[in-house]
Amino acid sequence: MALRNTRRALIEIALASGSDAGRTISDPAHRVVLADLARSSNMSVPLESMRDRSVLLLTGPQLPTVTALMALDGVASRLLIGLPGLQQADLSQVMADGEVDVVLRDDALASQLHVDAEAPYKRDVDTEWVLFTSGTTGAPKLVSHTLPSLTGPLDDGLRVGPAPVWATFYDVRRYGGLQILLRSLLNGGSMVLSDASESVGDFLGRAGKSGVTHISGTPSHWRRALMSGAASHLSPRYVRLSGEIADQAILDNLKASFPRAEVAHAFASTEAGVGFDVRDGYAGFPASYIGVAGGPVELKVEDGTLRIRSARTALRYLGASRRLADDRGFVDTGDMVERRDDRYYFLGRREGVINVGGQKVYPEEVEAVLNRDPAVRMSRVWARRNPIVGAVVAADVVLREPWVDFDQMRESLLRTCRETLAAHKVPVTLRAVPELDMAASGKLKRRDE
C-alpha cells in the first residue's frame, strides 16, 4: 500500500478485512474503535477551514492528539505535534519557526467522535509532520518528517502474528511512541496508550487486561516496571527497549521475566529515524551492521559516533541554521560507540561525558557495571564538581532490597568497579537512594551536582 495519509490507510485496512470493529485505541478513560476513527472526527471546527494550514496541536491527554492527527492528516499542510507543558516562553519561537496558522487545544476538540461530513478520500495534501526533540525546558528543536519517513521502520521483519495489541510507555507525541502508534494503526492491531497521571502498576495492569502482546519503553521504564512487580500482569510476545543504552543486565532481567517473549533493543532518534533493532539477546550490535552499502539503512562510525543514512531520516530542522545531515545524507547521532571484537557497544552521548582531569568517563559505562550486581535494580552516574580535577564520578543506586546493610554492599560494588574500570572511572561517592528521577521522555534525568 502506498501511504498517502493515515485516514485513507485505515479505510483501506477496514475494507480489506471486511470489519475493523475489533481494533481499538484506548487510554484510562476512553476507547475508540478504529473503524469509527477512519470515518469520523473530533474536530469542533470544519475540517475544510484547516486545509493547507500549519496547525500546532497542544493537548493534555494523548488520545485527543491521536484523533486530531487522523482528522487533519491529508488536509493540513503541516502538523506540529506539541508536547505537554510547552513553556510559554518557547511558544512564540515555535509559532515563528513552524509558521503556525492555528493552535488547537483540548477545548477545540470534541470529547466524542462525530461523522466526518467530508468524503473520506478527499485528502490530497502531503502533510508535513513536525516533532519536538526537547522536553518542556529550553528552546525546542522542530524536526520535519513525512508520513513515509515515519512509517519506513514498519518493514523491519518483525513477525506480528494475529490480532496484536500494542502498548508503549512512551508518549505518542514523541518519536518513539509515534512509531508504535503508526505501527498499530497501519500494520494491524489495537493500541493501549499510557497516561502520565497513572502509576507504572496501573498502566501495566490495564495493559495486561487488554491482552497486550507487543510493548516498548526505555530501559529506565523497564527497570521501574520490574521494581514495581507489576510486570507479572503481562504475557507479551515482544518486548522492546530504546531511547537509552540497553545494558546486559536489563536484557537478561527482561528475558527472565518474560521467557516466552522476544526481547529486542532498538536504536532510533527523532532526526535519524529507526536505525536497527537487535534481537540476539546481547548488548551492543554486530559489527557487520556497519559499512553495508545499498541497503534501506546505511551505518558508519566516524570520529567515534554512529552515523545513519536512510529514507527514514527527517527532512530538516525548522527555523534552525544547523543542518540535519551532512553532504552525503548521513545524520550524526551524537552517540559514541566502541568496537570490541565483532561487536560495537554504545558508550554514551557525546555531550554527556564527564571530564575527570582531562580523562573521559561515560556515565552509562559505569552504570552498566553497577547494574550487573544482582543487588542493584538501577543506577545513575553523575559528575560531582571538584576544585582540583574539575569533576569526579559519583553514583546513586536503587537497591532491590532497600533494608540491607549498604555499608558492606558499597564496598562490594566499589571493589567490582575497581576490578573492571580504569581508576578515574570508579565512583568517588556511592549512595543508596529510594528512587531516581525520570524525565518526561522516560529517560533518566542527568545533571551535575
N, C-alpha and C positions, 0 to 999 in steps of 0.2 A: 504494500500500500504506500503510495507517495503521500507523505504527510504534508498537507497544506494548512490545516488548522485542527485543533483538538476536537471542536464540535463535530466537524464532518467525520473525523475518525471514529468518534463514539457512535455516531449514527450508523456508519458502515459496519462496525462491530455488531451492533444490535440487529441490523438487517441480516447479517451473515449467520448469526446464531439463532435467529428466529425469536429469541426472547432474551432480554437483559435484566429481567426483574430481580434475579438473584444477586446481582452485583450492586454493592452499596459502598458509600464512603461515610464514615461516622466519626463523631467526636463525643465527649461525655454527655452532651445534651441532645444531639440531633443525629439523624440517619437519613441520608439522601440516596434514593435509587438512581443509579447512573443512567438508566434509560430515560428517567424523567429529566435528569440534568442535561441530557443531549437535546431535549426538545423544549426546555423551559429556561427561565431566567429569574434571578433575584434582584434585577435592576429596578430601582424606583424611578428611573428616568428612561425616556425612549432610547433604545439602542442606536437608532439612526443618528441621534444627537452626538454619539461618541465616534461616529465614523471619521477616520483619518485624524483623530485627535491623539495627543500624547497624554496618557492617563496614569496618575500616581495612585496606587491602592494603599491605603493606610487603615487597616482593620485591627481589631483586638484578637478575637479567635481566628484560627486558621481557616475554618470551613467557609466563612463569607469570602475570603480571598480566593479560595478554590472555585466557588460558584461564579464569582465575578470574572475570573480568568477564562472560564469556559464560555461565558457570555460574550466577552469582549475580544477574544482571540479571533482574528479574521475580520474584525470590524475596526478596532483602534489601530492607529499606525504604530503606537509604542505603548507597552505596558511596563511601568516601573513597579516592581514588587517590593513595597516598603516593608521594613522590619518594625516590629512593635517597639514603641518607646523612642522613635526617631526624635532627636533633640530639636527643639525649635530653632536653635542657633544654626543647625545644619540644614534646616528645611529650605531656606531661601537659596542656598547654594545648589541643593538637589533640584529645586524648581528651575533654576537657570541652566544647570548642566543638562537636565533632561528635557528642556524646552516644554515644560509641563503646561498643558491647557486646562486640565481638570484634575481635581483631587477628590477621590471617592473614599469616604469614611464609612463607619458602620451605619450611620443614620441615612446614608444614600442607598443602602442595600436592604431590601425587604427581608424579613425573617423567614418568609415562606416562598417557595418557588411558585411562579405562575407561568402559564403557557406563553411562549415567545411568539408574538404575532408575526414576526418577520420569518419569511421562508428560511428553513434551517440551512439550505445550501447557499444562501446569498451572503457569502463570506469570501470576498475576493481581495482582501488586504493581506499582504505578507507582514504580519505583525512582528515587531521587534520586541523581544523580551529582555528586560533590564533587571539585573540582580545587584544587590548591595554586598560588597565584600566585608565591610566592617560592621561592628555592632552599634551600640547606641551612643558611644562617645567618639570624639574626633570627627574629622571630615570623612564621610563615607565615600568610597570609590564605587562608581557605577560601571558595570560591565555589561556590554551588549551581546546578546545571543539571538539566534533564530530558533524556531522550533526544531528544524533538522539538526542543528548543533547540540541542542539539549537532549534529543532523543537518539542520537548516534550510539550511545552506550547500550542501547537495548539489544544489540546484536552480539553480545559477549558469550553466547553459547550456553548460558545458564538453563538447565532443564527445569522448567517451571512446574510442569505437571498440571493435573486438573484442578479447577476451582481454587486457585491460590488466594490467600488472604494476606495482604501486605501490611506492614506496620513499620514505623520508624520513630526513634526518639527525637530525631531532628524536627525542627520547624520546617514545614514545606515551603516557606518563603526563603529559605537558604538553599544553596545549590544541592547539598547532599539530600535534603528532604524532597526537593523538587524532582530530583532524579527518580526517587521511589514513587512519588505521586504519578509522574508521567508513565512510569512502567506499569503501574496498576491500572491506569486509565486506558492505555493504548495496547497493552500486551496481555490483557485478560486479568480478571480477579477483582476483589474488593480491597478496601483500604481502611485501616483504623488509624486515626490521627491522634497524636499525643496532645497534651494540653499543659501549658506552663504552670497552671494552678494545682495540678494533681501530683500526688507523690509517685515515686517510681513503682511502689507496690500497687497503687490504684490503677496506674496505666497498664502494668503487666497483667493484673487481674482481669481488666477489661479486654486486653488483647487475647488472653487465654480463653475467655468466654466466647470471643468472636472466632476462635479457631485459627488464629494467626499461624501461617506456615512459613513466611519469609519476613525477617525483621532485621533492622540495621541500626547502628549507632556508633558513637565514638568509643574507643577503649575506656574512657572515663565513664561514659554512660554504663557500659557493661560491668565495670568494676563495682559501681554503685548498685546495679541490679543484683549482682552476686552477693554483695554485702547485705542487701535487704532480705534475702531469702525468697523474694517474690518470683525469681526466675523459675521456680518449680511450677508456676502456673502454666508455663509454656511447653509445647511439644513441637517445636518448629522443624521444618525440613532444611532451612537455610538460615544461617546467622552470619551477618556481615559487619565488619568493623572498617571505619575510615575516619579521616579527619585528624588523627594523631598517629604516632608510631605504635604499631601493634607489636609489643614485645612477646617473647616466647611464653612468659608466664600467663598472660591473659588468653593467648590462643589455647594453651594446654588446659586452663581452667574452664574455658567455654566448651571445649571438646569433652571434658569430663562431665560437665553439667548437661550437655546435650549430645549424648553419644550417637544418636541417630541422625544428627544434623550435619550438613556440610558447612564447615566454618571457613569463611574467606575473609581476607583483608584486602581492601582496595586503596588505590591511590587516585585522588582526584583533587582538583581545585576549581574555583569559580572561573578563573581565566583559562586554564589549560584543559578543562573538561576531565573526563574519566580516562586515565592512562592505562590502567590494567587492574585486574584483581588476581590474588594468589590463593590457590585452594589446596596446596600441598601440606598445610599444617605447620609450616615453618615461618619464622620471622624473616623479613627481608624479601628479596625476589631474585630469581635466577639471572645470572649474568647474561644468559642467552637472549634476554629481552632487549638488550642494548645493541644498537647499531644495525638492526634489521631494516633494510630499505624496502619501500614499496608496499608495506602493509597499511592497514587502516590507522594504526598509531605508530609513529616513529619516535624512539627514545635515544637520547645520547647523554653523556656526562661530560660537562665542560666546567673547568675551574671548581670541580668538586660538587657541582649542583646538577640535579636532574633537569633535563630539558625535554619538552614534549612538542610534537607537531602532529596534528590530525585535523580531520573535518569537525571534530568535537570542540575545538578551541573556540573561544569567544571572538567576536569581530574586532572589538576595540574597547577602550575606555571612553566614557562620555565626559567631556569637559575637562580632560586631563592632558597635559602636554606630553607625558611619558608614553612611550609606545608599549603595546601589549606584547608584541612578538618581535624577533629580530628580522633581518632582511630575508632569511630563509624560512621564516614562518615558525621558528621554534620559540616556545614560551619558557622563560627561565622561572622555574617553580620556586626557587629560593630554598629548596630542601636539599641539605647536604647528605651525600651518600659516600660509602666507602666499600671497596671490593675486598672480600676475604675469600680466597679460593674461587669457587664457582658461583658465588652469590654476592649480591650487593645488599648492604644494610643501611638503613636510614640513621643518621647521626642526630639530626635536629634541624631547626630553622637557622638560616644564616644569621638573621638578626637576633636570635635568641642565645647566642654564645656567651658564656661567662669568661671574662678575661682575668686570669689569675697571674698577675705579674708578667703579662705578655704571652702566657700559655692558654690555649683554648680548652674550654670544657663545655660540652653539650649536655644540658640538663637531662635529656632523655637517656643518654648513655649511662649515667649514674642511676637514674630511676630504674632502668632495666635490671641492674644488679640488685638493687634493694627489693624490687618486686619479685625476684626469683625466690626469696626466702618465704617458706610456707606460712610464717607468722605475719607477713605483711600483705594487706589487701591492696593498698595503693600508696603512692608516694609522690611528693613534689620536691624538686631540687631548685634552689634559687640562689641568687648572688647576694651575699652579705657584704656590705661595704667594709673596706679595710684600709687604714691610712698608709700602710706600707706597700702592699701589692695591688691596691685598687679594689679588689674583691676577693672573697674566699667562698668556697662552696658550703652551702647549708642545706639541710634536708628535713622535711616533715614526713612522717609515715602514719598511716592509719592501720591499726592492728586488727587482725581477725578476732583476737580475744583481748579486749581492752583492759582487762583486770590483771594481766600478767605483770610480773616484775620487769619493768622496762630497763632498769639499770643493767641487768645482766644481758638482756636482749640487745641493748645498744652496743655493748662491747662485741657481741657476736656479729652484728651487722657491720660494724666498722672493720672488724677483722676480715670479713669477706670482701669488703671494698678494698682494703689494703692488698689483699691477695690477688685481686682482679684488675684493679685500676692503677694508673700512674699516680704518684704521690699527690700531685696538685689537684687531682680529681676527687680525692677522698674528702667527704664532708668534714668540716671543722666542727660543726654543731649538728646534732641529730635529735629531733624532738618527736614525741608521740602526740598526735592531735586527734580529736574525735572525728573530724571530717575535713575535707579540702574543698575550697570554693571552686565552683564551675562557672564559666561564662555562659551566656545565653546560647552560644553555639554548641555547647556540650563539651567543650574542651576545658582542661584545667586552666584556671586563672594563674598567670605567671607575672610576678612583679618583684622588683628588687626591694630589699629592706635594709 
